[in-house]
Each structure stands twice: as structure tokens, then as C-alpha cells.
């Protein structure tokens, strides 16, 4: 049936891959933030390390946001359901 066919438009492929990559990057970023918070709370980092870590995570978040806007995606487009783990963020 004509309605059952996939429509492979070049723009859709680019945005689909961009969305997938950004979801994976966002997932890794969230995991890094949680790990960083655990290390900060445990007191295993120096003040300088905490500051560099915070700055790095902030820059990552800014770059993720820039890429999200470049691909024309909304924040909720990246908030996938991870099943038993719940939503990404």
C-alpha cells in the first residue's frame, strides 16, 4: 500500500541521525553529571578539580544545546523513555 512505504528524504535522514547521536550524547552527559556529583559529594576531588569538572560539564551542556538547535530539535525530542529506568531527564 502506498501509505506503508518509507519516505527517505535526505533532510529526514540527517535529522534522524542527528537526533540519535544527540540522544546518546545527552545520555552520556547525564551519566557523567551523576558520576561527577558522587565524586564531589564523596570529597575525593580537590577544589580545582571540582571547578574544572563543573566548567567542563557546563560547556558540554552548552554544546549539546547548540547542536540540538542546529538540528531543529526540541528539548523533549531528546527525552526518550528508557523503559524501566524512566525518562532520560
C-alpha positions, -999 to 999 in steps of 0.1 A, spaced: 0 0 0 13 35 -7 8 47 29 30 19 42 61 30 23 90 47 40 98 82 28 136 86 27 142 123 23 178 135 28 168 160 54 149 134 74 179 111 75 203 139 86 179 149 114 171 113 124 208 106 127 214 139 145 186 131 169 200 96 176 235 109 182 223 137 204 202 113 225 233 92 231 254 122 239 227 135 262 226 101 280 264 100 284 263 136 297 236 128 323 257 98 334 288 119 337 270 145 357 257 119 382 292 103 385 307 138 390 282 146 417 290 113 435 327 122 434 322 157 446 299 145 475 325 119 485 352 145 488 376 127 466 382 158 444 402 189 451 386 223 447 404 229 415 392 195 401 356 203 411 359 237 394 373 222 362 347 194 362 319 219 366 332 241 338 336 210 315 301 198 322 287 233 316 305 235 283 292 201 273 256 211 281 261 243 260 274 223 230 245 198 233 221 227 233 238 243 203 236 211 183 200 205 193 191 239 179 212 233 148 192 201 141 159 219 148 150 196 177 131 205 208 143 196 243 115 170 246 127 153 214 158 141 233 139 130 264 134 93 254 118 67 275 144 43 288 119 17 299 123 6 335 148 34 340 123 60 331 128 91 310 163 103 302 159 136 321 
